Amino acid sequence: MELYEIFKKHPVICTDSRNCPEGSLFFALKGDNFDANAFALSALEKGCAYAVIDDKQYAVDERFILVNNVLETLQDLARQHRRQLGTTIIGITGTNGKTTTKELIAATLKQKYRIHFTEGNLNNHIGVPLTLLQLTPEHELAVVEMGANHPGEIKVLADIAQPDYGIITNVGKAHLEGFGSFEGVMRTKGELYDYIYKSGGKIFLNTGNAFLCSMSKKAKFISPDRILSYELGNNLKGHVSVGKTLSCNPLLHLKCQNKESEFEIRTQLIGTYNAENVLSAATIGTHFGVSNELIKKGLEEYIPRNNRSQLTISEHNKIIADAYNANPTSMHAAILNFAQMDVPEKTLILGDMLELGKQSADEHQKIADLVKDKGFSSVYLVGKSFQATKSNFKKFADIGALIAEIRENPLQNKFILVKGSHGIHLEKILELI
């Protein structure tokens, strides 16, 4: 029986032999330190109906489906399913804000449509196919997030997801170790534009971002009927929508305008840097016929999760938790936004920005200099890269050292920004402050 026919009868995909829903389809993926072929029989015993493997020594009976490459088979199956259903798909990538923007878009579109969107940050060569394989005929729209840390990755993901629309939130300095340079970042993120152009789709373009405009032109997007534009500003001419930040102290409040009317959105997001993310979601909602009333409802009800631009109030402090990810671009924006906030007793807890390669020392020094220039005095720097900077701030080799310090000298009555790469584990400090 063809694999797709088996999938239609067993549409739940399992990749973890420890969690095997009854009747699911197990894919024995390989990692750097594991080979799930060895766990295929266990997966079947726990409830899976079939196991897709690529090592014939484990093929004991007809329940084992032997293929040349399990990962490629998973991707091919997702591609086939996507074609079969024909769901309208919006592909999203970018250096910063893509997960938040994806969720904002979903919060907007679900006010009118039955939608599916990427869970969490399952945005890689495994996550994208798994997202697509969760599509059902009931879904009218899907928002698929695509991440990358090496050249060519967005091209691969776009070929699997085959989006009808594309949006790039922004481009910045991240994963420089993999991309080699900022230009490498632009080329890779621009692969989404390349796919959309060749496939005849349309892009949502922030015309206020010179880098994105340059990338769209390079991808040959010139015809205005294939560009759905938006930007922060007052002039609606030629745009689907425009917007303006009204306040952010600490929650973002902005005004949006489209052909229907002008309206305000009081978000539950921290940071003026989120204004473009909110506006992009409003723009996409407008294009797909969501009323301004429902756009406003969806965006105002959205609550950030997973330590992304999240305001929490503890027993002792007010905390902006933005500890899921960090790179020079997002770190710079977060610090500037924090500096502009009219709140007392500001404290910074900053963790290393990872995967910057040869540029790491220089980029960390720039951040330390920025913190000094903005007049912050209560500052905790965590990680070996920040530890090596020339600055007089408190420095800690790792999260353990910081935890020991905070336990001995608790922070109280502070307004605290916590920002760093996920690998530094700054989230462990949140329960202490």
C-alpha positions as CSV (number, residue, x, y, z in Angstrom):
1,M,0.0,0.0,0.0
2,E,1.3,3.5,-0.9
3,L,2.5,5.4,2.2
4,Y,0.1,8.3,1.6
5,E,-2.8,5.9,1.7
6,I,-1.5,4.5,5.0
7,F,-1.1,8.0,6.3
8,K,-4.8,8.9,5.5
9,K,-5.9,5.9,7.6
10,H,-3.3,6.8,10.3
11,P,-2.9,10.6,10.2
12,V,-1.2,11.0,13.6
13,I,2.6,11.2,13.2
14,C,4.9,10.1,15.9
15,T,8.7,10.7,16.1
16,D,9.2,9.9,19.8
17,S,9.0,6.3,20.8
18,R,8.3,7.4,24.4
19,N,5.0,8.9,23.2
20,C,3.1,6.7,20.8
21,P,-0.6,7.4,20.4
22,E,-2.7,4.4,19.5
23,G,-2.8,3.9,15.7
24,S,-0.2,6.5,14.9
25,L,2.5,6.4,12.3
26,F,6.1,6.2,13.7
27,F,9.0,7.8,11.7
28,A,12.4,6.6,12.9
29,L,14.4,9.8,12.5
30,K,18.2,10.0,13.1
31,G,20.0,12.6,15.2
32,D,23.6,13.3,16.0
33,N,23.5,11.1,19.0
34,F,20.6,8.7,18.3
35,D,19.1,6.4,15.7
36,A,15.3,5.8,16.1
37,N,15.4,2.7,13.9
38,A,16.5,0.9,17.1
39,F,13.3,2.0,18.8
40,A,10.8,1.2,16.0
41,L,9.7,-2.1,17.5
42,S,9.2,-0.4,20.9
43,A,7.0,2.2,19.2
44,L,4.8,-0.5,17.6
45,E,4.5,-2.2,20.9
46,K,3.3,1.0,22.6
47,G,0.6,1.6,20.1
48,C,1.9,2.8,16.7
49,A,0.3,1.0,13.7
50,Y,3.3,1.3,11.4
51,A,6.9,2.3,11.6
52,V,8.8,4.0,8.8
53,I,12.5,2.9,9.0
54,D,15.6,3.1,6.8
55,D,17.6,0.2,8.3
56,K,16.5,-3.1,7.0
57,Q,17.8,-5.1,10.0
58,Y,14.9,-3.8,12.1
59,A,12.2,-4.7,9.5
60,V,10.7,-7.7,11.4
61,D,7.2,-7.8,9.8
62,E,4.8,-6.1,7.5
63,R,4.3,-3.2,10.0
64,F,7.7,-1.9,9.2
65,I,7.9,0.3,6.1
66,L,11.4,0.3,4.7
67,V,12.5,3.5,2.8
68,N,15.8,4.9,1.7
69,N,15.8,7.9,4.0
70,V,13.2,8.5,6.8
71,L,13.6,12.3,6.9
72,E,13.3,12.7,3.2
73,T,10.3,10.4,3.2
74,L,8.6,12.5,5.9
75,Q,9.3,15.7,3.9
76,D,7.9,14.1,0.7
77,L,4.8,12.9,2.5
78,A,4.2,16.4,3.8
79,R,4.7,17.9,0.4
80,Q,2.2,15.4,-1.1
81,H,-0.3,16.1,1.7
82,R,0.0,19.8,1.2
83,R,-0.6,19.5,-2.6
84,Q,-3.5,17.1,-2.0
85,L,-5.4,19.5,0.3
86,G,-4.5,22.7,-1.5
87,T,-4.8,24.8,1.6
88,T,-3.9,28.5,1.2
89,I,-0.5,28.8,3.1
90,I,1.2,31.9,4.4
91,G,5.0,31.3,4.8
92,I,6.8,33.4,7.4
93,T,10.5,33.8,8.2
94,G,12.8,36.6,9.5
95,T,15.6,37.1,12.0
96,N,13.5,38.5,14.9
97,G,9.8,38.3,15.7
98,K,8.7,35.5,13.4
99,T,7.2,33.3,16.1
100,T,5.4,36.3,17.7
101,T,4.2,37.5,14.3
102,K,3.0,34.0,13.3
103,E,0.9,33.9,16.5
104,L,-0.4,37.4,15.9
105,I,-1.4,36.5,12.4
106,A,-3.1,33.4,13.6
107,A,-4.9,35.3,16.3
108,T,-6.2,37.7,13.6
109,L,-7.2,35.1,11.0
110,K,-8.9,32.7,13.4
111,Q,-11.5,35.4,14.0
112,K,-13.0,34.6,10.6
113,Y,-11.4,31.3,9.4
114,R,-10.6,27.8,10.5
115,I,-6.8,27.9,10.6
116,H,-3.8,25.9,11.4
117,F,-0.4,27.3,12.3
118,T,3.1,26.2,13.5
119,E,3.1,25.1,17.1
120,G,5.8,26.8,19.2
121,N,8.9,27.1,17.1
122,L,8.7,23.8,15.1
123,N,10.1,25.7,12.2
124,N,12.9,23.5,10.9
125,H,13.4,20.6,8.4
126,I,11.4,18.3,10.8
127,G,9.0,20.8,12.3
128,V,7.7,22.2,9.0
129,P,6.7,18.7,7.6
130,L,5.1,17.8,10.9
131,T,3.1,21.1,10.8
132,L,1.9,20.4,7.3
133,L,0.9,16.8,8.1
134,Q,-1.5,18.1,10.8
135,L,-3.5,19.9,8.1
136,T,-7.0,18.7,7.6
137,P,-9.6,19.5,4.9
138,E,-11.4,21.7,7.4
139,H,-8.5,24.1,7.6
140,E,-9.1,27.2,5.3
141,L,-5.7,28.9,5.9
142,A,-2.4,27.9,7.4
143,V,0.5,30.0,8.7
144,V,3.8,28.1,8.5
145,E,6.9,29.4,10.2
146,M,10.3,28.7,8.6
147,G,13.6,29.1,10.5
148,A,17.2,28.8,9.3
149,N,20.7,29.0,10.5
150,H,22.5,28.0,7.3
151,P,22.3,29.1,3.7
152,G,19.8,27.1,1.6
153,E,17.5,26.1,4.5
154,I,14.6,28.4,3.6
155,K,14.7,27.2,0.0
156,V,14.3,23.6,1.2
157,L,11.4,24.5,3.6
158,A,9.6,26.7,1.0
159,D,9.8,23.8,-1.4
160,I,8.1,21.5,1.2
161,A,5.5,24.0,2.3
162,Q,4.9,25.6,-1.1
163,P,3.4,28.8,0.4
164,D,1.0,31.0,-1.6
165,Y,2.0,34.1,0.3
166,G,5.2,35.0,2.0
167,I,6.3,37.5,4.7
168,I,9.7,38.3,6.1
169,T,9.5,40.1,9.4
170,N,13.0,41.6,9.2
171,V,16.7,40.7,8.7
172,G,19.4,41.2,11.3
173,K,22.5,39.8,12.9
174,A,21.8,36.3,14.0
175,H,23.3,32.8,13.5
176,L,26.3,34.6,11.9
177,E,28.4,31.5,12.7
178,G,26.2,29.6,10.2
179,F,25.4,32.3,7.7
180,G,28.9,33.8,7.6
181,S,27.8,37.4,7.4
182,F,24.7,39.7,7.4
183,E,24.7,39.4,3.6
184,G,24.4,35.7,4.1
185,V,21.4,36.2,6.3
186,M,19.7,38.4,3.7
187,R,20.3,35.8,0.9
188,T,18.9,33.0,3.0
189,K,15.8,34.8,4.2
190,G,15.3,36.1,0.7
191,E,14.9,32.5,-0.5
192,L,11.3,32.8,0.6
193,Y,10.8,35.7,-1.8
194,D,12.5,33.7,-4.5
195,Y,10.1,30.8,-4.1
196,I,7.0,33.0,-3.9
197,Y,8.0,34.9,-7.1
198,K,8.7,31.7,-9.1
199,S,5.4,30.1,-8.0
200,G,3.3,33.1,-8.8
201,G,2.4,34.0,-5.3
202,K,2.3,37.4,-3.4
203,I,4.3,38.9,-0.6
204,F,3.4,41.1,2.4
205,L,6.1,43.7,2.4
206,N,7.1,46.2,5.1
207,T,8.1,49.1,2.8
208,G,9.6,50.9,5.7
209,N,12.4,48.4,5.9
210,A,15.1,49.2,3.3
211,F,16.6,45.7,3.5
212,L,13.3,44.0,2.8
213,C,12.6,46.3,-0.1
214,S,16.0,45.6,-1.6
215,M,15.5,41.8,-1.2
216,S,12.1,42.0,-2.8
217,K,13.5,43.8,-5.9
218,K,16.3,41.3,-6.1
219,A,13.6,38.6,-6.2
220,K,12.0,40.5,-9.1
221,F,9.0,41.7,-7.2
222,I,8.2,44.9,-9.1
223,S,4.6,44.6,-10.1
224,P,2.4,46.2,-7.4
225,D,-0.4,43.6,-7.8
226,R,2.0,41.0,-6.3
227,I,3.1,43.2,-3.4
228,L,0.8,43.7,-0.4
229,S,2.5,46.5,1.4
230,Y,2.4,48.1,4.9
231,E,4.6,50.4,6.9
232,L,4.7,52.6,10.0
233,G,3.5,56.0,8.9
234,N,0.4,58.1,8.1
235,N,0.2,57.9,4.3
236,L,-2.1,55.0,3.3
237,K,-1.6,55.6,-0.4
238,G,-0.5,52.3,-2.1
239,H,-0.6,50.4,1.2
240,V,-3.0,47.8,2.6
241,S,-2.5,49.4,6.0
242,V,-0.3,51.8,7.9
243,G,0.2,52.3,11.6
244,K,1.7,54.5,14.3
245,T,2.9,53.7,17.9
246,L,0.9,55.8,20.4
247,S,2.6,54.6,23.6
248,C,4.6,51.8,25.1
249,N,4.8,52.1,28.8
250,P,5.2,49.3,29.1
251,L,2.4,47.8,26.9
252,L,2.3,48.6,23.2
253,H,-0.6,50.8,22.1
254,L,-0.8,51.7,18.4
255,K,-3.1,53.2,15.7
256,C,-3.8,51.3,12.5
257,Q,-5.5,52.6,9.3
258,N,-6.8,50.8,6.2
259,K,-9.4,51.6,3.6
260,E,-12.2,50.6,6.0
261,S,-11.3,52.9,8.9
262,E,-8.8,54.0,11.5
263,F,-8.7,52.1,14.8
264,E,-6.6,51.6,17.9
265,I,-5.1,48.4,19.2
266,R,-4.1,48.1,22.9
267,T,-1.8,45.0,22.9
268,Q,-0.5,42.9,25.7
269,L,3.0,43.0,24.1
270,I,6.1,44.8,25.4
271,G,8.3,46.9,23.1
272,T,7.9,49.4,20.3
273,Y,9.8,46.8,18.1
274,N,6.6,44.8,18.1
275,A,4.7,47.5,16.3
276,E,5.7,46.2,12.9
277,N,4.7,42.7,13.9
278,V,1.3,43.8,15.0
279,L,0.8,45.9,11.9
280,S,1.8,43.0,9.6
281,A,-0.9,40.8,11.3
282,A,-3.4,43.6,10.8
283,T,-2.4,43.9,7.2
284,I,-2.8,40.2,6.5
285,G,-6.2,40.2,8.3
286,T,-7.3,43.1,6.1
287,H,-6.2,41.3,2.9
288,F,-8.2,38.3,3.9
289,G,-11.3,40.2,4.7
290,V,-11.2,40.2,8.5
291,S,-13.1,43.3,9.8
292,N,-11.3,45.9,11.8
293,E,-13.4,45.1,14.8
294,L,-12.3,41.5,14.7
295,I,-8.7,42.4,13.9
296,K,-8.7,44.6,17.0
297,K,-10.3,41.8,19.1
298,G,-7.8,39.1,18.0
299,L,-4.7,41.3,18.5
300,E,-5.8,42.7,21.9
301,E,-6.6,39.3,23.2
302,Y,-3.3,37.8,22.2
303,I,-1.1,37.0,25.2
304,P,2.6,36.3,24.6
305,R,4.0,33.1,26.0
306,N,7.4,31.3,26.4
307,N,9.2,34.4,27.7
308,R,8.8,36.4,24.5
309,S,8.2,40.1,25.2
310,Q,6.2,39.1,28.2
311,L,5.4,41.3,31.2
312,T,5.0,39.5,34.6
313,I,4.5,40.9,38.0
314,S,6.1,38.9,40.8
315,E,5.8,39.4,44.6
316,H,8.8,41.7,44.5
317,N,9.4,43.1,41.0
318,K,8.0,43.8,37.5
319,I,9.7,41.8,34.9
320,I,10.0,41.9,31.1
321,A,10.9,38.3,30.2
322,D,12.4,38.1,26.8
323,A,14.7,35.2,27.5
324,Y,13.8,32.8,24.6
325,N,16.3,34.2,22.1
326,A,18.7,37.0,21.5
327,N,21.0,38.4,18.8
328,P,22.6,41.8,18.3
329,T,19.6,43.2,16.5
330,S,16.9,42.1,19.0
331,M,19.2,42.9,22.0
332,H,19.8,46.4,20.7
333,A,16.1,47.0,20.2
334,A,15.1,45.6,23.6
335,I,17.7,47.8,25.4
336,L,16.6,51.0,23.5
337,N,13.0,50.3,24.2
338,F,13.7,49.7,27.9
339,A,15.7,52.9,28.1
340,Q,12.8,54.9,26.7
341,M,10.3,53.5,29.3
342,D,9.2,55.8,32.0
343,V,9.6,53.5,35.0
344,P,11.7,53.6,38.1
345,E,14.5,51.3,39.3
346,K,15.5,49.8,36.0
347,T,17.6,46.7,36.1
348,L,19.1,44.8,33.2
349,I,19.9,41.0,33.3
350,L,21.5,40.2,29.9
351,G,22.8,36.8,28.8
352,D,25.2,35.9,26.0
353,M,24.1,36.0,22.4
354,L,25.1,32.6,20.9
355,E,26.1,31.5,17.4
356,L,27.8,34.7,16.4
357,G,31.1,33.1,15.3
358,K,34.0,35.5,14.8
359,Q,31.9,38.5,15.3
360,S,30.9,37.5,18.8
361,A,33.4,39.5,20.9
362,D,32.8,42.7,18.9
363,E,28.9,42.4,19.1
364,H,29.0,41.8,22.8
365,Q,31.2,44.8,23.4
366,K,28.8,46.9,21.3
367,I,26.0,45.9,23.6
368,A,28.0,46.6,26.8
369,D,28.9,50.0,25.4
370,L,25.2,50.7,24.5
371,V,24.1,49.8,28.1
372,K,26.7,52.2,29.5
373,D,25.7,55.0,27.0
374,K,22.1,54.7,28.0
375,G,23.0,55.3,31.7
376,F,22.0,51.9,33.2
377,S,23.8,51.3,36.5
378,S,22.0,48.1,37.8
379,V,23.3,45.6,35.3
380,Y,24.0,41.8,35.4
381,L,25.9,40.3,32.5
382,V,25.8,36.5,32.2
383,G,28.0,34.3,30.1
384,K,31.6,34.0,28.9
385,S,31.2,36.5,26.1
386,F,29.8,39.2,28.2
387,Q,32.3,38.4,30.9
388,A,35.1,39.2,28.4
389,T,33.7,42.7,27.6
390,K,35.4,45.9,28.9
391,S,32.8,47.2,31.3
392,N,32.3,47.7,35.0
393,F,29.0,45.9,35.3
394,K,28.5,42.8,37.4
395,K,29.5,39.7,35.4
396,F,28.8,36.1,35.9
397,A,30.2,33.1,34.1
398,D,26.9,31.2,33.9
399,I,23.4,31.1,35.2
400,G,24.5,29.2,38.3
401,A,26.7,32.1,39.4
402,L,23.9,34.6,38.9
403,I,21.4,32.5,40.9
404,A,23.9,32.4,43.8
405,E,24.2,36.2,43.7
406,I,20.5,36.8,43.5
407,R,19.8,34.4,46.4
408,E,22.4,36.3,48.5
409,N,21.3,39.7,47.4
410,P,17.6,39.6,46.3
411,L,16.2,42.1,43.9
412,Q,13.2,44.1,45.2
413,N,11.0,46.9,43.8
414,K,12.8,46.8,40.5
415,F,11.6,46.9,36.9
416,I,13.7,44.2,35.3
417,L,14.5,43.4,31.6
418,V,15.7,39.8,31.2
419,K,17.1,39.1,27.8
420,G,19.5,36.5,26.4
421,S,19.9,33.4,24.2
422,H,17.9,30.3,25.2
423,G,21.1,28.4,25.8
424,I,22.1,30.7,28.7
425,H,18.9,29.6,30.5
426,L,18.0,33.0,32.0
427,E,14.4,31.6,32.5
428,K,15.8,29.9,35.6
429,I,16.2,33.2,37.3
430,L,12.6,34.2,36.8
431,E,11.2,32.3,39.8
432,L,13.8,34.0,42.1
433,I,13.0,37.6,41.1
